[in-house]
Amino acid sequence: MDESPLYMQLAARVATLVDTGALKRGDRLSSVREMALQQGVSTSTVLQAYRHLEDRRIIEARPRSGYFVAKPRPPLQVPAITRPPSASVAVDVNSLAETVMAAAVDPQCISFGAACPSGDLFPLERVRQAMSRAARQHAASLGRYPFAPGNQALRQAISRRALAMGCPLDHRQILVTNGCLESISLCLRAVTQPGDVVALESPTHFGFLQILQSLGLRALEIPTDPRRGMSLAALELALDTQPIKAVLAVPTLSNPLGATMSGIDKRRLAELLDARGIPLIEDAIYNDLFGTDERRRAVKSFDRSGNVMICGSFSKTLAPGLRLGWVEAGRWAPAVQTLKAVLSGGHTELVELAMADLLSQPAYEPALRQLRRTIAQRVTRARQIVGESFPKGTRVTDPAGGFILWVELPESLDALELFRACLEQRICIAPGPMFTATQRYRHCVRLGVGGRWDEVHERALREVGRIATAQLRRAIRQAA
């Protein structure tokens, strides 16, 4: 007897119809009310089932038209598991990262270089109203210094949100920060000393590398699968042979690969590090962009000893301009809070109160679902353009959520030359070398497609492909 929730049983039946071809691409599904009558269930059960199928990209909702079987993902090859060197290295990425990010925010550029949704995807009017309410109702907070760990209402709201990741966090252990990168920096300061080795995914977020560089830490990059995330076998070998002091990872929708570890691997990761007493710094900034709770689950949810330090923010899902992050640092919570107090003090209380308001509103979840749908459509379209316009042999990731694509070009192409040529056309991409400390990925680029998206941006992405194709032809002629 199937003991799964009723909505999951219904979703499975519809998915089977799609898999067997009984429902074909573009077919319209029964309305929520019609399906409820047909199956003898409530409309809320049907709505849950349809939302689950939407999250899995099996069906799609069309405004004022209903639900339809979604178009299949473009059949493009995905990059293979990465193979970084097995030794740790010093980090030096600042100059390249600063050059790319300056171009990414240049209003004269069409940018695929940044990893953040555009402002039009956020509920900015609700944010403005929340800020106004906070200013009216809590004006007295402007006359006092803010102190760590942050406003209690916000920390309680964060603890409630963490339940969606399987984490029953005590709000008293949560520390509010100036964004997720500050949370990660505080955690690294608490558990390492200059010269220590930190293991992380390869490729990895350039911001992590910049933090390691600023703290004098060495990076040990671990092979990473674009679908399944960090290789636990490779990590275990590294733990047995290298003096690793901490592991820094993004287990859900990693940046730039978009990989997500399975629940089994997340549990194994927690147990592997706990057995050795090596802290895991988990960046959960993208977890809410994953539609299903099972895959959204954090490694922290498997932590039984306070060995996992989980960091997050709302810059990718709600309001990047508020610059609010948080951390629950497990058994290192007192040390992290002391570092926060010494290095930057508390945040602006009015902003914290506004965020607490926003996170508690019923509109938050529907806005998240709309954000996921919109960026999923952009990712699908961007992958299609890459398949049509980029050189033959190009591989591109197929993430299950988020808005980042990792593109692996033919090896004779140079991503830095491609970056410079695109910049001459006022188009910004992020070259692969900025996501590693090992000088690898010179034929790879990261594309952020969560920004503004219209015909101009589609033409610009095709232009990137045209430039890459022309460069490849020149490289082949020169090698002949």
Buried (B, 14 or more C-beta within 10 A) or exposed (E): EEEEEBBBBBBBEBBEBBEEEEBEEEEEBBBBEEBBEEBEBEBEBBBBBBBBBBBBBBBBBEEEEBBBBBEEEBEBEBBEBBEBBBEBBEBEBBEBBEBBBEBBEBEEBBBBBBBBBBEEBBBEEBBEBBBEBBBEEBEEBEEEEBEBBBBEBBBBBBBEBBEBBBBEBEBEBBBBBBBBBBBBBBBBBBBBEEEBBBBBBBBBBBBBBBBBBEBEBBBBBBBBBBBBBBBBEBBBBBBEEBEBBBBBBBBBBBBBBBBBBBBEBBBBBBBBBBEBEBBBBBBBBBBBBBBEBEBBBBBBBBBEEBBBBBBBBBBBBBBBEBBBBBBBBBBBBEBBBEBBBEEBEBBBBBBBBBBBBBBBBEEBEEBBBEBBBBBBBBBBBBBBBBBEBBBEEBBBBBBBBBBBBBBBBBEBBBBBBBBEBBBEBBBBBBBBBBBBBBEBBBBBBBBBBBBBBEEEBBEBBBBBBBBBBEBBEEBEEEEE
